[in-house]
Amino acid sequence: MRKILCFIYNNMADFEITLSCDMLGCLEETKIISVAYERGTVGGLSQLKYTPDMTVREAIKLDDIDGLIIPGGFERNCKEELIELIQKVDRDKKLICAICAAPEYLAKAGILDNHLYTTTLDHSYFVENGIEDCFPRKNYLEEKVVIHENIITAKGKSFIDFGVEILDYFNAFDNADEKEMYARSYKGE
């Protein structure tokens, strides 16, 4: 059974990951496990409420994780246990996916130092808000989606392509044409 963790938190941009989770849920032998800092209810930007399956601390103890998905959002509280989970998943060479502002978590965990990535947060965001830019800008690519080894990052509005690339990572498509047709169907093309 493939197990994919999905980190959820208050005011996350849940639209960025619901399609990815839906797509993954259609794969045989795949289980999506929602994790949060605490067991209580989490509210997304959509105003929908979510209840995590387990805490991040509990997830760190799991040995059979195949991936981690992190949505963007405006209240990105990067606690030590999330950094530990990200680093563990990366050490195990398992898939890590972050969209929109969520690559900031990966940067704070130090894993973008060795990976190409994209993010919606440009350097000016940090300057304008008086925040230190934690990103290794030398590895930044101005692309909708960037796949580098076990890391998939995307701009927030590229959530369809993000989901398709996650599926492709798990060999869900027989060929490039099938992958393209699948993406186009979700885009209404």
PyRosetta script that sets phi, psi and omega in degrees:
from pyrosetta import init, pose_from_sequence

init()
pose = pose_from_sequence("MRKILCFIYNNMADFEITLSCDMLGCLEETKIISVAYERGTVGGLSQLKYTPDMTVREAIKLDDIDGLIIPGGFERNCKEELIELIQKVDRDKKLICAICAAPEYLAKAGILDNHLYTTTLDHSYFVENGIEDCFPRKNYLEEKVVIHENIITAKGKSFIDFGVEILDYFNAFDNADEKEMYARSYKGE")
pose.set_psi(1, 120.9)
pose.set_omega(1, 176.2)
pose.set_phi(2, -74.3)
pose.set_psi(2, 131.6)
pose.set_omega(2, 179.9)
pose.set_phi(3, -119.6)
pose.set_psi(3, 121.6)
pose.set_omega(3, 180.0)
pose.set_phi(4, -116.2)
pose.set_psi(4, 122.8)
pose.set_omega(4, 175.5)
pose.set_phi(5, -83.7)
pose.set_psi(5, 144.0)
pose.set_omega(5, 174.4)
pose.set_phi(6, -129.6)
pose.set_psi(6, 111.6)
pose.set_omega(6, 180.0)
pose.set_phi(7, -76.5)
pose.set_psi(7, 127.1)
pose.set_omega(7, 178.9)
pose.set_phi(8, -121.9)
pose.set_psi(8, 148.0)
pose.set_omega(8, -179.1)
pose.set_phi(9, -156.1)
pose.set_psi(9, 162.5)
pose.set_omega(9, -178.6)
pose.set_phi(10, -60.1)
pose.set_psi(10, 136.0)
pose.set_omega(10, 179.8)
pose.set_phi(11, 63.4)
pose.set_psi(11, 25.9)
pose.set_omega(11, 172.3)
pose.set_phi(12, -69.4)
pose.set_psi(12, 153.6)
pose.set_omega(12, 175.9)
pose.set_phi(13, -83.4)
pose.set_psi(13, 79.3)
pose.set_omega(13, -172.1)
pose.set_phi(14, -61.7)
pose.set_psi(14, -26.5)
pose.set_omega(14, 178.2)
pose.set_phi(15, -61.4)
pose.set_psi(15, -24.9)
pose.set_omega(15, -177.4)
pose.set_phi(16, -71.1)
pose.set_psi(16, -20.0)
pose.set_omega(16, -175.7)
pose.set_phi(17, -121.5)
pose.set_psi(17, -14.8)
pose.set_omega(17, -176.4)
pose.set_phi(18, -62.8)
pose.set_psi(18, -39.0)
pose.set_omega(18, 178.8)
pose.set_phi(19, -66.7)
pose.set_psi(19, -42.9)
pose.set_omega(19, 178.1)
pose.set_phi(20, -59.1)
pose.set_psi(20, -45.1)
pose.set_omega(20, 179.7)
pose.set_phi(21, -65.8)
pose.set_psi(21, -38.8)
pose.set_omega(21, 176.9)
pose.set_phi(22, -62.9)
pose.set_psi(22, -45.5)
pose.set_omega(22, 179.4)
pose.set_phi(23, -60.5)
pose.set_psi(23, -46.8)
pose.set_omega(23, -179.9)
pose.set_phi(24, -63.9)
pose.set_psi(24, -37.8)
pose.set_omega(24, 179.9)
pose.set_phi(25, -62.5)
pose.set_psi(25, -20.6)
pose.set_omega(25, 178.4)
pose.set_phi(26, -81.6)
pose.set_psi(26, -15.3)
pose.set_omega(26, 177.4)
pose.set_phi(27, -75.0)
pose.set_psi(27, 141.8)
pose.set_omega(27, 177.5)
pose.set_phi(28, -64.0)
pose.set_psi(28, 146.7)
pose.set_omega(28, 174.4)
pose.set_phi(29, 58.0)
pose.set_psi(29, 38.8)
pose.set_omega(29, 178.0)
pose.set_phi(30, -125.4)
pose.set_psi(30, 131.1)
pose.set_omega(30, 178.4)
pose.set_phi(31, -122.9)
pose.set_psi(31, 129.0)
pose.set_omega(31, 175.3)
pose.set_phi(32, -94.6)
pose.set_psi(32, 126.7)
pose.set_omega(32, -179.6)
pose.set_phi(33, -117.6)
pose.set_psi(33, 115.1)
pose.set_omega(33, 179.5)
pose.set_phi(34, -83.1)
pose.set_psi(34, 135.9)
pose.set_omega(34, 179.7)
pose.set_phi(35, -129.2)
pose.set_psi(35, 146.1)
pose.set_omega(35, 178.5)
pose.set_phi(36, -145.3)
pose.set_psi(36, 170.6)
pose.set_omega(36, 179.1)
pose.set_phi(37, -63.8)
pose.set_psi(37, -34.8)
pose.set_omega(37, -179.9)
pose.set_phi(38, -132.4)
pose.set_psi(38, 167.6)
pose.set_omega(38, -177.3)
pose.set_phi(39, -79.0)
pose.set_psi(39, -11.9)
pose.set_omega(39, -176.3)
pose.set_phi(40, -68.4)
pose.set_psi(40, 171.8)
pose.set_omega(40, -179.6)
pose.set_phi(41, -65.5)
pose.set_psi(41, 142.1)
pose.set_omega(41, 179.3)
pose.set_phi(42, -118.6)
pose.set_psi(42, 137.5)
pose.set_omega(42, 178.8)
pose.set_phi(43, -110.4)
pose.set_psi(43, 129.3)
pose.set_omega(43, 177.6)
pose.set_phi(44, -86.5)
pose.set_psi(44, 172.2)
pose.set_omega(44, 177.0)
pose.set_phi(45, -60.0)
pose.set_psi(45, -25.3)
pose.set_omega(45, 179.2)
pose.set_phi(46, -72.4)
pose.set_psi(46, -9.3)
pose.set_omega(46, -174.3)
pose.set_phi(47, 77.3)
pose.set_psi(47, 4.6)
pose.set_omega(47, 171.4)
pose.set_phi(48, -73.7)
pose.set_psi(48, 150.2)
pose.set_omega(48, 180.0)
pose.set_phi(49, -106.9)
pose.set_psi(49, 143.7)
pose.set_omega(49, -179.0)
pose.set_phi(50, -129.6)
pose.set_psi(50, 145.5)
pose.set_omega(50, 175.9)
pose.set_phi(51, -116.9)
pose.set_psi(51, 118.1)
pose.set_omega(51, -178.0)
pose.set_phi(52, -68.2)
pose.set_psi(52, 149.7)
pose.set_omega(52, 175.8)
pose.set_phi(53, -75.0)
pose.set_psi(53, -30.9)
pose.set_omega(53, -179.3)
pose.set_phi(54, -160.5)
pose.set_psi(54, 171.0)
pose.set_omega(54, 177.6)
pose.set_phi(55, -87.4)
pose.set_psi(55, 163.8)
pose.set_omega(55, 176.4)
pose.set_phi(56, -60.3)
pose.set_psi(56, -41.5)
pose.set_omega(56, 179.2)
pose.set_phi(57, -59.4)
pose.set_psi(57, -39.8)
pose.set_omega(57, 177.5)
pose.set_phi(58, -67.8)
pose.set_psi(58, -38.5)
pose.set_omega(58, -179.0)
pose.set_phi(59, -65.1)
pose.set_psi(59, -33.1)
pose.set_omega(59, 179.1)
pose.set_phi(60, -58.4)
pose.set_psi(60, -31.8)
pose.set_omega(60, -176.7)
pose.set_phi(61, -78.0)
pose.set_psi(61, -12.8)
pose.set_omega(61, -179.8)
pose.set_phi(62, -72.8)
pose.set_psi(62, 140.7)
pose.set_omega(62, -179.5)
pose.set_phi(63, -104.6)
pose.set_psi(63, -12.0)
pose.set_omega(63, -171.2)
pose.set_phi(64, -117.9)
pose.set_psi(64, 47.0)
pose.set_omega(64, -179.6)
pose.set_phi(65, -93.1)
pose.set_psi(65, 137.2)
pose.set_omega(65, 180.0)
pose.set_phi(66, -104.1)
pose.set_psi(66, -12.8)
pose.set_omega(66, -179.5)
pose.set_phi(67, -176.4)
pose.set_psi(67, 167.8)
pose.set_omega(67, 179.9)
pose.set_phi(68, -140.2)
pose.set_psi(68, 130.0)
pose.set_omega(68, 177.4)
pose.set_phi(69, -117.4)
pose.set_psi(69, 134.6)
pose.set_omega(69, -179.8)
pose.set_phi(70, -130.7)
pose.set_psi(70, 123.3)
pose.set_omega(70, 176.8)
pose.set_phi(71, -82.8)
pose.set_psi(71, 161.9)
pose.set_omega(71, 172.3)
pose.set_phi(72, -80.7)
pose.set_psi(72, -177.5)
pose.set_omega(72, -179.6)
pose.set_phi(73, 163.3)
pose.set_psi(73, 176.1)
pose.set_omega(73, -175.0)
pose.set_phi(74, -95.4)
pose.set_psi(74, -17.3)
pose.set_omega(74, -178.2)
pose.set_phi(75, -114.6)
pose.set_psi(75, 70.7)
pose.set_omega(75, -176.5)
pose.set_phi(76, -86.6)
pose.set_psi(76, 96.8)
pose.set_omega(76, 179.6)
pose.set_phi(77, -99.5)
pose.set_psi(77, 105.1)
pose.set_omega(77, -174.4)
pose.set_phi(78, -95.9)
pose.set_psi(78, 95.0)
pose.set_omega(78, -180.0)
pose.set_phi(79, -86.3)
pose.set_psi(79, 159.6)
pose.set_omega(79, -176.9)
pose.set_phi(80, -56.5)
pose.set_psi(80, -37.0)
pose.set_omega(80, -178.6)
pose.set_phi(81, -67.1)
pose.set_psi(81, -30.9)
pose.set_omega(81, 176.4)
pose.set_phi(82, -71.3)
pose.set_psi(82, -41.2)
pose.set_omega(82, 175.7)
pose.set_phi(83, -58.0)
pose.set_psi(83, -44.5)
pose.set_omega(83, 179.4)
pose.set_phi(84, -61.5)
pose.set_psi(84, -42.2)
pose.set_omega(84, 179.0)
pose.set_phi(85, -64.5)
pose.set_psi(85, -46.3)
pose.set_omega(85, 179.0)
pose.set_phi(86, -58.9)
pose.set_psi(86, -46.4)
pose.set_omega(86, -179.4)
pose.set_phi(87, -64.0)
pose.set_psi(87, -38.6)
pose.set_omega(87, 178.2)
pose.set_phi(88, -63.8)
pose.set_psi(88, -48.1)
pose.set_omega(88, -179.7)
pose.set_phi(89, -61.7)
pose.set_psi(89, -39.5)
pose.set_omega(89, 178.4)
pose.set_phi(90, -67.6)
pose.set_psi(90, -44.3)
pose.set_omega(90, 177.8)
pose.set_phi(91, -57.1)
pose.set_psi(91, -38.1)
pose.set_omega(91, 179.5)
pose.set_phi(92, -78.5)
pose.set_psi(92, 0.4)
pose.set_omega(92, 179.8)
pose.set_phi(93, 58.7)
pose.set_psi(93, 35.2)
pose.set_omega(93, 176.5)
pose.set_phi(94, -94.3)
pose.set_psi(94, 164.0)
pose.set_omega(94, -175.5)
pose.set_phi(95, -67.2)
pose.set_psi(95, 133.9)
pose.set_omega(95, 172.8)
pose.set_phi(96, -127.0)
pose.set_psi(96, 124.6)
pose.set_omega(96, -177.5)
pose.set_phi(97, -122.5)
pose.set_psi(97, 130.7)
pose.set_omega(97, 178.9)
pose.set_phi(98, -140.7)
pose.set_psi(98, 134.5)
pose.set_omega(98, -175.6)
pose.set_phi(99, -123.8)
pose.set_psi(99, 149.3)
pose.set_omega(99, 175.8)
pose.set_phi(100, 63.9)
pose.set_psi(100, -112.9)
pose.set_omega(100, -179.6)
pose.set_phi(101, -87.7)
pose.set_psi(101, -11.8)
pose.set_omega(101, -175.5)
pose.set_phi(102, -62.3)
pose.set_psi(102, -25.5)
pose.set_omega(102, 174.8)
pose.set_phi(103, -57.5)
pose.set_psi(103, -16.5)
pose.set_omega(103, 175.1)
pose.set_phi(104, -58.4)
pose.set_psi(104, -37.7)
pose.set_omega(104, 176.8)
pose.set_phi(105, -61.5)
pose.set_psi(105, -41.5)
pose.set_omega(105, -179.8)
pose.set_phi(106, -66.4)
pose.set_psi(106, -39.4)
pose.set_omega(106, 177.7)
pose.set_phi(107, -62.9)
pose.set_psi(107, -44.4)
pose.set_omega(107, -179.7)
pose.set_phi(108, -66.9)
pose.set_psi(108, -25.7)
pose.set_omega(108, 176.4)
pose.set_phi(109, -82.3)
pose.set_psi(109, -6.6)
pose.set_omega(109, 176.7)
pose.set_phi(110, 82.3)
pose.set_psi(110, 6.2)
pose.set_omega(110, -175.3)
pose.set_phi(111, -86.4)
pose.set_psi(111, -14.2)
pose.set_omega(111, 178.2)
pose.set_phi(112, -80.4)
pose.set_psi(112, -7.4)
pose.set_omega(112, 176.4)
pose.set_phi(113, -62.0)
pose.set_psi(113, -25.6)
pose.set_omega(113, -176.6)
pose.set_phi(114, -117.8)
pose.set_psi(114, 13.7)
pose.set_omega(114, -177.9)
pose.set_phi(115, -136.9)
pose.set_psi(115, 145.2)
pose.set_omega(115, 170.1)
pose.set_phi(116, -75.3)
pose.set_psi(116, 150.4)
pose.set_omega(116, -175.9)
pose.set_phi(117, -159.0)
pose.set_psi(117, 169.4)
pose.set_omega(117, 168.0)
pose.set_phi(118, -133.7)
pose.set_psi(118, 164.9)
pose.set_omega(118, 177.8)
pose.set_phi(119, -162.1)
pose.set_psi(119, 157.7)
pose.set_omega(119, 174.3)
pose.set_phi(120, -76.8)
pose.set_psi(120, -22.5)
pose.set_omega(120, -178.1)
pose.set_phi(121, -81.3)
pose.set_psi(121, 107.5)
pose.set_omega(121, 175.7)
pose.set_phi(122, -91.2)
pose.set_psi(122, 171.5)
pose.set_omega(122, -176.3)
pose.set_phi(123, -58.8)
pose.set_psi(123, -34.7)
pose.set_omega(123, -178.4)
pose.set_phi(124, -63.0)
pose.set_psi(124, -30.2)
pose.set_omega(124, 177.1)
pose.set_phi(125, -57.3)
pose.set_psi(125, -44.3)
pose.set_omega(125, -178.1)
pose.set_phi(126, -70.3)
pose.set_psi(126, -41.4)
pose.set_omega(126, 178.9)
pose.set_phi(127, -62.6)
pose.set_psi(127, -49.0)
pose.set_omega(127, -178.4)
pose.set_phi(128, -62.5)
pose.set_psi(128, -29.5)
pose.set_omega(128, -178.2)
pose.set_phi(129, -100.5)
pose.set_psi(129, 5.3)
pose.set_omega(129, 178.0)
pose.set_phi(130, 62.8)
pose.set_psi(130, 35.1)
pose.set_omega(130, -178.2)
pose.set_phi(131, -114.3)
pose.set_psi(131, 143.3)
pose.set_omega(131, 176.6)
pose.set_phi(132, -69.2)
pose.set_psi(132, 131.9)
pose.set_omega(132, 178.9)
pose.set_phi(133, -77.4)
pose.set_psi(133, 114.0)
pose.set_omega(133, -176.3)
pose.set_phi(134, -88.2)
pose.set_psi(134, -4.3)
pose.set_omega(134, -174.8)
pose.set_phi(135, -83.1)
pose.set_psi(135, 140.1)
pose.set_omega(135, 170.3)
pose.set_phi(136, -79.6)
pose.set_psi(136, 91.9)
pose.set_omega(136, -171.3)
pose.set_phi(137, -62.6)
pose.set_psi(137, -18.8)
pose.set_omega(137, 178.7)
pose.set_phi(138, -65.0)
pose.set_psi(138, -22.0)
pose.set_omega(138, -179.1)
pose.set_phi(139, -100.2)
pose.set_psi(139, 2.4)
pose.set_omega(139, -177.5)
pose.set_phi(140, -77.1)
pose.set_psi(140, 137.2)
pose.set_omega(140, 173.7)
pose.set_phi(141, -122.1)
pose.set_psi(141, 134.8)
pose.set_omega(141, 177.9)
pose.set_phi(142, -83.5)
pose.set_psi(142, 76.9)
pose.set_omega(142, -178.7)
pose.set_phi(143, -133.4)
pose.set_psi(143, 160.7)
pose.set_omega(143, 175.9)
pose.set_phi(144, -67.7)
pose.set_psi(144, -45.5)
pose.set_omega(144, -179.5)
pose.set_phi(145, -137.6)
pose.set_psi(145, 139.0)
pose.set_omega(145, 176.2)
pose.set_phi(146, -126.5)
pose.set_psi(146, 128.1)
pose.set_omega(146, 175.9)
pose.set_phi(147, -114.4)
pose.set_psi(147, 121.2)
pose.set_omega(147, 177.7)
pose.set_phi(148, -139.7)
pose.set_psi(148, 109.4)
pose.set_omega(148, -176.3)
pose.set_phi(149, 55.8)
pose.set_psi(149, -117.0)
pose.set_omega(149, -176.8)
pose.set_phi(150, -96.8)
pose.set_psi(150, 14.1)
pose.set_omega(150, -176.2)
pose.set_phi(151, -116.3)
pose.set_psi(151, 129.1)
pose.set_omega(151, 172.8)
pose.set_phi(152, -121.4)
pose.set_psi(152, 123.8)
pose.set_omega(152, 176.3)
pose.set_phi(153, -125.8)
pose.set_psi(153, 154.6)
pose.set_omega(153, -177.7)
pose.set_phi(154, -152.3)
pose.set_psi(154, 155.9)
pose.set_omega(154, 169.1)
pose.set_phi(155, -71.7)
pose.set_psi(155, 151.7)
pose.set_omega(155, -174.3)
pose.set_phi(156, -57.8)
pose.set_psi(156, -40.0)
pose.set_omega(156, -177.6)
pose.set_phi(157, -78.1)
pose.set_psi(157, -2.1)
pose.set_omega(157, -179.6)
pose.set_phi(158, -99.7)
pose.set_psi(158, 31.8)
pose.set_omega(158, -173.9)
pose.set_phi(159, -64.9)
pose.set_psi(159, -26.6)
pose.set_omega(159, 177.0)
pose.set_phi(160, -69.9)
pose.set_psi(160, -49.8)
pose.set_omega(160, 178.5)
pose.set_phi(161, -61.9)
pose.set_psi(161, -36.5)
pose.set_omega(161, 176.4)
pose.set_phi(162, -56.8)
pose.set_psi(162, -51.3)
pose.set_omega(162, 179.8)
pose.set_phi(163, -61.8)
pose.set_psi(163, -41.2)
pose.set_omega(163, 179.9)
pose.set_phi(164, -64.3)
pose.set_psi(164, -41.2)
pose.set_omega(164, 179.4)
pose.set_phi(165, -66.8)
pose.set_psi(165, -33.9)
pose.set_omega(165, 176.0)
pose.set_phi(166, -63.9)
pose.set_psi(166, -45.5)
pose.set_omega(166, 177.2)
pose.set_phi(167, -60.7)
pose.set_psi(167, -42.4)
pose.set_omega(167, -179.1)
pose.set_phi(168, -62.3)
pose.set_psi(168, -36.5)
pose.set_omega(168, 177.9)
pose.set_phi(169, -56.5)
pose.set_psi(169, -36.0)
pose.set_omega(169, -180.0)
pose.set_phi(170, -94.1)
pose.set_psi(170, 20.8)
pose.set_omega(170, 174.5)
pose.set_phi(171, 56.8)
pose.set_psi(171, 43.1)
pose.set_omega(171, -178.8)
pose.set_phi(172, -78.7)
pose.set_psi(172, -13.0)
pose.set_omega(172, -177.1)
pose.set_phi(173, -114.2)
pose.set_psi(173, 144.6)
pose.set_omega(173, 178.9)
pose.set_phi(174, -76.3)
pose.set_psi(174, -29.1)
pose.set_omega(174, -178.7)
pose.set_phi(175, -161.6)
pose.set_psi(175, 174.9)
pose.set_omega(175, -177.3)
pose.set_phi(176, -63.7)
pose.set_psi(176, -35.4)
pose.set_omega(176, 179.3)
pose.set_phi(177, -64.4)
pose.set_psi(177, -42.6)
pose.set_omega(177, 178.5)
pose.set_phi(178, -62.9)
pose.set_psi(178, -41.6)
pose.set_omega(178, 178.0)
pose.set_phi(179, -61.3)
pose.set_psi(179, -45.7)
pose.set_omega(179, -179.7)
pose.set_phi(180, -63.7)
pose.set_psi(180, -43.1)
pose.set_omega(180, 179.0)
pose.set_phi(181, -63.7)
pose.set_psi(181, -38.7)
pose.set_omega(181, 179.0)
pose.set_phi(182, -63.1)
pose.set_psi(182, -47.9)
pose.set_omega(182, 179.2)
pose.set_phi(183, -61.8)
pose.set_psi(183, -44.9)
pose.set_omega(183, -179.4)
pose.set_phi(184, -62.6)
pose.set_psi(184, -34.8)
pose.set_omega(184, -180.0)
pose.set_phi(185, -65.1)
pose.set_psi(185, -37.2)
pose.set_omega(185, 177.7)
pose.set_phi(186, -72.4)
pose.set_psi(186, -25.5)
pose.set_omega(186, 179.2)
pose.set_phi(187, -88.1)
pose.set_psi(187, -2.2)
pose.set_omega(187, 179.6)
pose.set_phi(188, 73.8)
pose.set_psi(188, 26.0)
pose.set_omega(188, -178.3)
pose.set_phi(189, -95.8)
pose.dump_pdb("model.pdb")
